[in-house]
């Protein structure tokens, strides 16, 4: 990374590194041909995941003192999901600064969801090692927590089964599901919707709800349980 590129990224991140080697390491994917053990970002990603969980958990506890542990767990899962971190990484343009090997470069590594989410965690760890927990906390609040809580956490404590199902399928390179409305019944002010989840020409699940969203969420939860059960390897 040139001094100009480092200055540009530091301005985007809002943090000037006293130890620039930490930033270089956070941006180096294991596929980079010049990498050797300990010089890619995997160890930083491991540390960043723990720093992320600590800071986000404390922030949610302080922001929502009335939430129970179940609500906090669901809120935390939503805030620190790969989808959330990928969105933050895209806004920070981390993909532009990554150091990738030829294979990852050719296959669009700079835009891969999991790769960018890992890079975000590595950057968080680099800031933590460079300047401590307060600096890491300020970066996380500015780039992830504040945007996520801008609506006062509305709906954050509720499980997003559709996103969970989508991520499960994407991680296994499987095609997305299709949601089909099977029926609508009841008066206009008290409708009941029945929604089916289809995948690969098969109906996985169906559920009803007072709204399309509610029915879809419940059907997605049931579909994910079915797929996870099928994915468990059988014992010999």
Secondary structure, DSSP 8 states (H G I E B T S, - for coil): --HHHHHHHHHHHT---SSHHHHHHHTB-TT-TT--TTSSSHHHHHHHHHHHHHHHHHHHHHH-TT--HHHHHHHHHHHTSHHHHHHHHHHTTHHHH-B--HHHHHTTGGG-HHHHHHHHHHHHHHHHHHH-HHHHHHHHIIIIIHHHTTTTTTTTTS--HHHHHHHHHHHTT----EEEEEEEES-GGG-EEEEEEEETTEEEEEEEESSHHHHHHHHHHHHHHHHHHHHS----
